[in-house]
Amino acid sequence: MRIIATTTAVVLMATQAFAGSYETRCETKSVPYQEKVKGGSPERVIGGAVIGGVVGRVVTDENAGAAAGAIVGGVIANETAKKTVTKYRDVETCTNVFVPERISDENTLRGVLQDLNAGRSVSKELTMDAQYTIGVGYDGKWGPKSKLAAEKYLANLSPDAPLYSLVVNDVVIVSSADANAIDEIKAALFRAGVDSQIFVDLQ
């Protein structure tokens, strides 16, 4: 089963070649962690030993008992004096990052843009290459901004040129840089009893 999956992936990559490439990028971050500090302050240890000695002497009424009590008291004071502190250590994290490149072949680019705007399946890498080429943010997700930029590119418009869209019942009927042509179609639809709206740079 694993061999079949690998073969399928290779075939897909072959049919959707992309211009960019993967790079391994590493970064080092300071990550906090908590650690218990061993050993208490001398004052607490000595105080615990004195209290332990008194208790030991009262209980056993002997010096030996006092010595044992002092040791036990010191140990207890030492344990209770432990505290948790926050420290930092450097951790290096490496990830594979896709770096897009421009699609140099005009026909290939136009085909990819048409596929993307039509909702056909295109690999994430090839999508990022297309986005990078037409000058929009390359995240591999074909959203409204990418679609608008593609429409302008396919219509041979500059990125800042207005694109007029005629919409009927929330459906784009036609898009064009020619405002007069859009007005004429709107008027024709109106005469036919169809209400429509014109949007500029519809996203």
C-alpha positions in Angstrom: 0.0 0.0 0.0 2.8 2.4 0.8 4.5 1.7 -2.5 1.3 2.5 -4.4 1.0 5.8 -2.5 4.6 6.7 -3.2 4.1 6.0 -6.9 1.0 8.1 -7.1 2.8 11.0 -5.5 5.6 10.8 -8.0 3.2 10.8 -11.0 1.4 13.8 -9.5 4.7 15.7 -9.2 5.6 14.8 -12.7 2.3 16.2 -14.2 2.5 19.4 -12.1 6.1 20.5 -12.2 6.7 23.7 -10.3 9.5 26.3 -10.6 10.3 26.8 -6.9 12.1 24.5 -4.5 12.2 23.3 -0.9 14.8 24.6 1.5 15.6 23.6 5.0 15.6 26.6 7.3 16.5 26.5 10.9 15.9 28.9 13.8 17.0 29.0 17.4 14.6 30.0 20.1 14.9 30.4 23.8 12.4 27.9 25.4 11.5 28.3 29.1 11.4 25.3 31.4 11.0 24.8 35.1 13.6 23.3 37.5 13.6 22.6 41.2 16.6 24.3 42.9 18.2 21.8 45.4 19.2 22.9 48.9 17.5 25.6 51.0 19.0 28.7 52.6 21.4 28.1 55.5 19.1 29.9 57.8 16.3 27.5 57.2 18.5 24.5 57.5 20.0 25.6 60.8 16.6 26.6 62.1 15.2 23.2 61.2 18.2 21.5 62.9 17.7 23.4 66.2 14.0 22.6 66.3 14.7 19.0 65.4 17.3 18.8 68.2 14.9 20.2 70.8 12.1 17.8 69.8 14.5 14.9 69.7 15.8 15.7 73.2 12.3 16.1 74.7 11.1 12.8 73.2 14.2 10.7 74.1 15.6 12.8 76.9 19.1 11.8 75.6 21.8 13.6 73.7 21.8 10.9 71.0 18.1 11.6 70.5 18.9 15.3 70.2 21.5 14.7 67.6 19.2 12.4 65.6 16.4 15.0 65.9 18.7 17.7 64.7 19.7 15.7 61.6 16.1 14.9 60.8 15.0 18.5 61.4 17.8 19.8 59.1 16.8 17.4 56.3 13.1 18.4 56.5 14.0 22.1 56.5 16.3 21.5 53.5 13.6 19.7 51.5 10.9 22.2 52.2 13.2 25.0 51.2 13.4 23.7 47.6 11.8 26.0 45.1 10.9 25.9 41.4 12.6 28.4 39.1 12.2 29.2 35.4 15.2 28.7 33.3 15.8 29.0 29.5 17.5 26.8 27.0 18.2 27.3 23.3 16.3 24.9 21.0 17.0 24.7 17.3 14.0 23.9 15.1 14.4 23.0 11.4 11.5 23.0 8.8 11.2 22.4 5.1 10.1 25.6 3.5 8.9 26.0 -0.1 10.5 29.0 -1.8 8.5 30.0 -4.9 9.9 31.2 -8.2 8.5 33.0 -11.2 6.9 30.8 -13.9 8.9 32.0 -17.0 6.8 30.3 -19.7 3.9 32.5 -20.6 1.6 29.7 -21.9 2.2 27.6 -18.8 1.4 30.6 -16.5 -1.8 31.4 -18.4 -2.9 27.7 -18.2 -2.3 27.6 -14.5 -4.2 30.8 -13.8 -7.1 29.6 -15.9 -7.2 26.3 -14.0 -7.0 28.1 -10.7 -9.8 30.6 -11.5 -11.9 27.8 -12.8 -11.5 25.9 -9.5 -9.6 23.0 -11.0 -7.0 21.1 -8.9 -3.5 22.6 -8.9 -0.7 21.7 -6.5 0.1 24.0 -3.6 3.6 24.6 -4.9 2.5 25.5 -8.4 -0.2 27.8 -6.9 2.5 29.6 -4.9 4.6 30.0 -8.0 1.7 31.5 -9.8 0.9 33.9 -6.9 4.5 34.9 -6.7 4.6 35.6 -10.5 1.5 37.8 -10.6 2.5 39.7 -7.5 0.2 38.6 -4.7 0.8 37.0 -1.4 2.0 33.4 -1.9 0.3 31.1 0.7 -0.9 28.4 -1.7 -4.5 29.3 -1.1 -6.4 30.7 -4.1 -8.6 33.4 -2.6 -10.4 36.5 -4.0 -7.3 38.7 -4.2 -5.4 36.0 -6.2 -8.4 35.5 -8.5 -8.7 39.2 -9.2 -5.0 39.6 -9.9 -5.2 36.6 -12.2 -8.1 38.0 -14.1 -6.2 41.3 -14.6 -3.2 39.4 -15.8 -5.2 37.3 -18.2 -6.8 40.5 -19.5 -3.4 42.1 -20.0 -4.2 44.8 -17.4 -1.8 46.4 -15.0 -2.3 45.4 -11.3 -3.7 48.8 -10.4 -6.1 49.0 -13.4 -9.8 48.8 -12.6 -11.7 45.6 -13.5 -15.4 45.9 -14.0 -17.7 43.0 -13.2 -21.3 42.6 -14.1 -23.2 40.6 -11.5 -26.7 39.1 -11.7 -28.1 37.3 -8.6 -24.6 37.2 -7.0 -23.2 35.5 -10.1 -20.5 37.3 -12.1 -21.7 37.3 -15.7 -18.7 39.1 -17.3 -15.6 41.0 -16.3 -13.8 43.6 -18.4 -11.6 46.6 -18.2 -13.9 48.3 -20.7 -16.5 50.2 -18.6 -18.5 51.2 -21.7 -18.9 47.6 -22.8 -20.1 46.6 -19.3 -22.6 49.5 -19.3 -23.9 48.3 -22.7 -24.5 44.7 -21.4 -26.1 46.1 -18.3 -28.5 48.2 -20.4 -29.3 45.2 -22.6 -30.1 43.1 -19.6 -32.3 45.8 -18.2 -34.3 46.0 -21.4 -34.7 42.2 -21.1 -36.1 42.7 -17.6 -33.0 41.4 -15.8 -31.6 43.5 -13.0 -27.8 43.6 -12.7 -25.1 45.4 -10.8 -21.6 46.6 -11.7 -18.7 46.2 -9.3 -15.1 47.4 -9.6 -12.3 45.1 -8.6 -14.8 42.5 -7.1 -13.2 40.3 -4.6 
